[in-house]
Amino acid sequence: MEKKEWSPATLLETSGSYWSTCTLHAGVKLNVFTPLSDAPLSALRLAEEIGCDRRGLAMLLDALSALGLLEKRGGEYLATPFAAKFLSRTSPDYLGHIIMHHHHLVNGWSRLDEAVQTGHPVRERVSHEDAENARESFLMGMFNLAQMIAPKIVPQIDLSGRRRLMDLGGGPGTYAIHFCRQNPGLDAVICDLPTTRGFAEQTVARFDLSERIGFIAVDFEQDDLPGGFDVAWLSHVLHGIGPDACRSVLKKAVTALEPGGMILVQEFILDDTRDAPVFPALFSLNMLLGTPDGQSYSESELFGMLESAGAKGVRRLPIELPNGAGVVAGIVP
């Protein structure tokens, strides 16, 4: 992959790109796109509806129009078809959850220099209410992302003849849902923290799969895992923990599988030189900011951890995914 060509212009564009980011985040947080998806409104009318200062809101709406997310018609504003599809809370394609998750990360990223100097996470504890909002944004943001990616991954993984899948750290269970929809003979269990149960059960129920997809509350770092599975799926779980913890979790997952079972790991995967692709390298910094030991891992590191856990025939599946993501598979002898 070619490195980016830098110039003074691209340097300054990158340095100031957070202006556009913060403008988008404010629009989503203040929920300007939902009412503007239904009908055009003036800044004054919208300010009254969502409880904002008219002058400040007009500036935000003008900036969102300049970014191409709103259309300004005379003195009124209307969401573009794109914004109505992805930024209105009433749309089934709403991506605001993952955008709000990104918003909750901004303060930590502004302190990246501290994290690099100390080697320790810098994200601060927040109030219970803020923590609940952040948890919802994170879990449903993962649903947003997985809803886009899972339909590309699941049809390319042959689970024919397999009966029981463990979605380890599965959050709202998006992949369990897609695997079960793709494979009518498959049941699944989402294994995640107790605080995830409500989100998972509500999401599964939306797809009418409550009879086929269950939930078991478990802390996969501390607890043993239930057994009797012939597939284990770990999507973006390992980057949150250090190498020793990864080996421990993978060993537990392999132990939970019947002989001949398949373990599948999706991650943002670094090249073995660790300096590419860009997204996994940046994502490693995101883990530095928020976790004691988390990081992105290289393909050879993932292979080695799976093999040390007892998996055989470890290989990277030929599935093209965005942001340097990939799926590594192994079989339990």
C-alpha positions, 0 to 999 in steps of 0.5 A: 500500500502506497504511503500518503503524499504529503504537502503543506496543504495536506498537512494543514488539512489534516491538522484542521480536519477536526473542525468538520468532525466536531461540526458533524458530531454537534449536528448528530448530538443536537439531533438536527437531522431528524426534524429536517428530514421531514420538512424544511425549517428555518433556524428559528423554528428548529431552535425552538423545537430542539432548544438551541440559541437561534444564532448559534444554530444558524451558524451550525446549519450553514456549516452543515450545508457547506459540508453538503449534509443540508440544503439551504433554500432561502431561509430554510434548511432541509436534510439531503437524501444522504443525511436523511438516510444515515443521520435521522434517528427515524431511519433504519440505516441510522449511523448516529450511534457510532458517530456519538461513540466517536464523539465520546472518544474526542477528549481522550484523543486530545490527550494522546501526547500524555498517553504516549509519554506515560504509556497509560490510558487517559480516558477519564471515568464519567458519571453513571448517566454519561457512562450509560449513554457512552455504553449505548453509543458503543454497543449500538455503534458496533451494531451500526458497523456490523450491519454494514460489514456482516453481509459481506463476511457471513456468506463467504464463511462456510458453516454448513453442517455446524449447529452451535455458534458462540459469539464471544464478546458479541455485544448486541449480537449482530454477527450471531444474527447474520450467521443464523439468518445465513445458516437455518440449521445454526443456533447461537449464544452471545457471551458478553458482560451482563450490562450487554444483555438488554441491548443484545436481547432487544436486537435479537428480538428485532430480527425474530431470532430469540428462539435461536439466539441466547445470551450467557453473561460472562467476563471472558477475561475472568470466567471459564466459557460454556462448552458444546460449540462447534464454531467460535466467533470473536469479532474485534475482541482481542484488540482490547486486551494485551497479548497474554490475555489474548492467549488466555481468551483464545485458549478458553475459546478453543476449549469450548469447542468440540473436536473439529470445531472452527474458531474465527477471529476478526480484527484490524490487522497490521502488516508484520512490520506494524507500520501499515495499513493506516487504520490499524496503526491509528486504532492501536493508538485508540487502544493506548488511550483507553485500555491498559494493554490493548493494541492492534495485532499483526497477522503473524501475531494472531496466527501465533496466538491461535496456534499456541491456543491449540488451533490447527490449519490457521489461515487468513480467509480471502475476504476483502474488508475495509480499514485493514480488517481481516478474518483468521480461522483455525480448526480444533483437532 
